[in-house]
């Protein structure tokens, strides 16, 4: 499994994001929240991901973009863990809800915790 983050794995459609926020389920590990929704993709993607940082908490676009870069990098490095253990296709959004600038090590730890919780919830849903 490669550690890349190609364009076909990015969730960009407004309709898809809106549906995800309205119908999706969420898992939290403060200061991160993972919103997910099982979907079907025509292009064969297993998972599509978006990242968000609220403008309310970080007025500066520079800070918001920095946090999104950290989130993307944390996802990219933990991606094989989630890709190798999920069945089905999902749309994901990772939200940063904290008020302070995060350290990369904290982001990595929290993304790892989120993915473990997601896989646990995901495996539970598949067995029912």
PLY file of the C-alpha trace (Angstrom):
ply
format ascii 1.0
element vertex 128
property float x
property float y
property float z
element edge 127
property int vertex1
property int vertex2
end_header
0.00 0.00 0.00
1.42 3.34 -0.99
1.30 6.44 1.17
0.11 8.82 -1.54
-3.05 10.94 -1.46
-4.22 11.12 -5.09
-7.03 13.33 -6.41
-9.48 10.44 -6.75
-9.37 10.00 -2.95
-10.41 13.59 -2.26
-14.02 14.35 -1.43
-14.85 17.52 -3.34
-18.51 17.47 -4.39
-20.84 19.83 -2.54
-23.66 17.32 -2.80
-21.50 14.57 -1.29
-20.34 16.79 1.57
-23.85 18.00 2.31
-25.17 14.43 2.37
-22.30 13.38 4.63
-23.05 16.10 7.19
-26.82 15.45 7.10
-26.88 11.63 7.15
-23.42 10.62 8.34
-22.36 9.27 11.70
-19.52 10.73 13.73
-16.72 9.60 16.00
-14.78 11.99 18.22
-11.36 12.07 19.78
-10.97 15.67 20.92
-9.90 17.89 19.16
-10.73 15.81 16.06
-14.05 14.50 14.79
-14.52 11.98 12.00
-17.79 12.15 10.08
-18.44 9.10 7.86
-21.07 7.73 5.53
-21.17 4.47 3.51
-21.49 5.33 -0.20
-20.92 3.82 -3.64
-18.36 5.37 -5.98
-18.33 4.84 -9.73
-14.56 5.37 -10.03
-13.76 2.45 -7.72
-12.39 4.56 -4.86
-12.58 2.81 -1.52
-12.50 5.99 0.57
-12.81 9.70 -0.22
-11.72 12.22 2.40
-12.12 15.94 3.07
-10.59 18.04 5.85
-12.15 21.04 7.59
-11.13 23.65 10.15
-13.83 26.10 11.30
-13.29 29.76 10.53
-14.93 30.53 13.88
-11.95 29.06 15.77
-9.17 30.23 13.42
-9.75 33.56 11.70
-6.42 33.44 9.89
-6.49 31.45 6.64
-2.77 30.75 7.11
-3.47 28.92 10.38
-6.47 27.04 8.95
-4.43 25.90 5.96
-1.55 24.83 8.21
-3.88 22.66 10.29
-5.41 21.14 7.14
-1.91 20.30 5.88
-1.15 18.58 9.19
-4.44 16.65 8.99
-3.75 15.55 5.40
-0.27 14.38 6.34
-1.57 12.49 9.37
-4.21 10.82 7.19
-1.69 9.99 4.47
0.66 8.26 6.89
-2.14 6.27 8.58
-4.00 5.49 5.37
-2.78 1.88 4.90
-4.18 0.99 8.33
-7.70 2.02 7.33
-7.54 0.86 3.68
-6.41 -2.66 4.58
-9.07 -3.16 7.25
-12.30 -1.72 5.79
-14.93 -3.35 3.66
-17.10 -1.18 1.44
-16.77 2.42 0.32
-16.93 5.47 2.57
-16.97 9.25 2.46
-15.06 10.80 5.37
-14.55 14.30 6.73
-11.97 14.98 9.42
-12.76 18.14 11.40
-10.40 19.96 13.74
-12.47 21.38 16.62
-9.73 22.65 18.95
-8.94 26.29 19.68
-5.11 26.02 19.75
-2.57 25.25 17.04
-1.88 21.50 17.23
1.45 19.69 17.22
1.93 17.11 14.49
2.55 14.32 17.04
-0.83 15.05 18.66
-2.55 15.00 15.26
-0.95 11.62 14.45
-2.06 10.13 17.78
-5.63 11.40 17.49
-6.02 10.28 13.85
-4.81 6.83 14.88
-7.40 6.74 17.69
-10.14 7.93 15.30
-9.29 5.24 12.76
-9.32 2.52 15.43
-12.74 3.70 16.65
-13.97 3.89 13.04
-12.83 0.34 12.28
-14.42 -0.92 15.49
-17.76 0.77 14.64
-17.45 -0.31 11.01
-16.86 -3.98 11.89
-19.78 -3.86 14.33
-22.12 -2.51 11.62
-21.05 -5.17 9.13
-21.82 -8.04 11.53
-25.39 -6.90 12.24
0 1
1 2
2 3
3 4
4 5
5 6
6 7
7 8
8 9
9 10
10 11
11 12
12 13
13 14
14 15
15 16
16 17
17 18
18 19
19 20
20 21
21 22
22 23
23 24
24 25
25 26
26 27
27 28
28 29
29 30
30 31
31 32
32 33
33 34
34 35
35 36
36 37
37 38
38 39
39 40
40 41
41 42
42 43
43 44
44 45
45 46
46 47
47 48
48 49
49 50
50 51
51 52
52 53
53 54
54 55
55 56
56 57
57 58
58 59
59 60
60 61
61 62
62 63
63 64
64 65
65 66
66 67
67 68
68 69
69 70
70 71
71 72
72 73
73 74
74 75
75 76
76 77
77 78
78 79
79 80
80 81
81 82
82 83
83 84
84 85
85 86
86 87
87 88
88 89
89 90
90 91
91 92
92 93
93 94
94 95
95 96
96 97
97 98
98 99
99 100
100 101
101 102
102 103
103 104
104 105
105 106
106 107
107 108
108 109
109 110
110 111
111 112
112 113
113 114
114 115
115 116
116 117
117 118
118 119
119 120
120 121
121 122
122 123
123 124
124 125
125 126
126 127
